[in-house]
Amino acid sequence: MHDDFATEPVKGLPERPPEGEDILWQGRPKTWALARDALALYWVAGYFVLLAGWRIVFGGAEGSYELSTATPYLILGALCCAILLGIAFMQARATVYIITSKRVSMRIGAALILYYNLPFTQIGNANLDLRRDGTGTIALELMGDDRLSYTMTWPHVRPWRMTRTEPALRCIPDAANVAKILADAAETRVSIPQVTRNAPADAAAVAAE
């Protein structure tokens, strides 16, 4: 099978991290969880089951229940669910999330590949949505005036946050542990003083006061 990302020097990154930047975690969404949470697989399946049930109950003549009348709905529902699972599989296969000692990086997109680099200094907060099976989504609240396109980033975003899009590590396994790695790395990075080099002498004097 041809690897579309064989030219990447590091899996998920278009170039090697600078010296002193370490990769702490790397992962991708789980296909089933992505189909369930981002593509509403259960809702779609339930909708067609209800249609089939309605057809069985009310579709027969003289109150008779004919199971065969529900077959087209069940077939169509199965086809739709298969398509959703296929989309989730392609999205998960093409996606790589990376947490380094300085940033969060995302390679996303099944057809159009996009790379996002989110330095910790631009992340104001992270929110974890944890599921019972251990999968979860970590949404990142960004600071500053920069905006990410909701449609271009979907489904790797926090749902329905369109005004200020929150990029997200969607449906990742062992999400609680990944959230801890992110929190520890971000806290360490933000606590490092930012030094401005080659500052004018009068600016340095003002800073000292």
DAWO-V843877 format. One record per backbone hydrogen bond with DSSP energy under -0.5 kcal/mol. CO is the residue of the C=O (numbers start at 1). NH is the residue of the N-H. If there is no record, write none. Layout:
((CO,NH) (CO,NH))
This chain:
((2,4) (3,6) (5,8) (10,13) (13,10) (18,21) (20,22) (22,24) (22,101) (25,99) (27,97) (28,173) (30,34) (31,35) (32,36) (33,37) (34,38) (34,39) (35,41) (40,44) (41,45) (42,46) (43,47) (44,48) (45,49) (46,50) (47,51) (48,52) (49,53) (50,54) (51,55) (52,56) (53,57) (54,58) (55,59) (56,66) (60,63) (61,64) (64,66) (65,67) (66,69) (67,70) (68,71) (70,74) (71,75) (72,76) (73,77) (74,78) (75,79) (76,80) (77,81) (78,82) (79,83) (80,84) (81,85) (82,86) (83,87) (84,88) (85,89) (86,90) (87,91) (88,92) (89,93) (90,94) (91,95) (92,95) (96,107) (97,27) (98,100) (98,105) (99,24) (99,25) (102,120) (103,100) (104,118) (105,98) (106,108) (106,116) (107,96) (108,114) (111,113) (114,108) (116,106) (116,118) (117,119) (118,104) (119,122) (120,123) (122,124) (122,143) (125,141) (127,129) (127,139) (128,130) (129,137) (131,134) (134,175) (135,131) (136,172) (137,129) (137,139) (138,169) (139,127) (139,141) (140,142) (141,124) (141,125) (149,153) (150,154) (153,156) (155,157) (156,168) (158,161) (160,162) (163,165) (165,167) (166,158) (167,140) (168,170) (169,138) (169,172) (171,30) (172,136) (172,175) (174,178) (175,179) (176,180) (177,181) (178,182) (179,183) (180,184) (181,185) (182,186) (183,187) (184,188) (185,189) (186,190) (187,191) (189,192) (193,195) (195,197) (196,199) (200,204) (201,205) (202,206) (203,207) (204,208) (205,209))
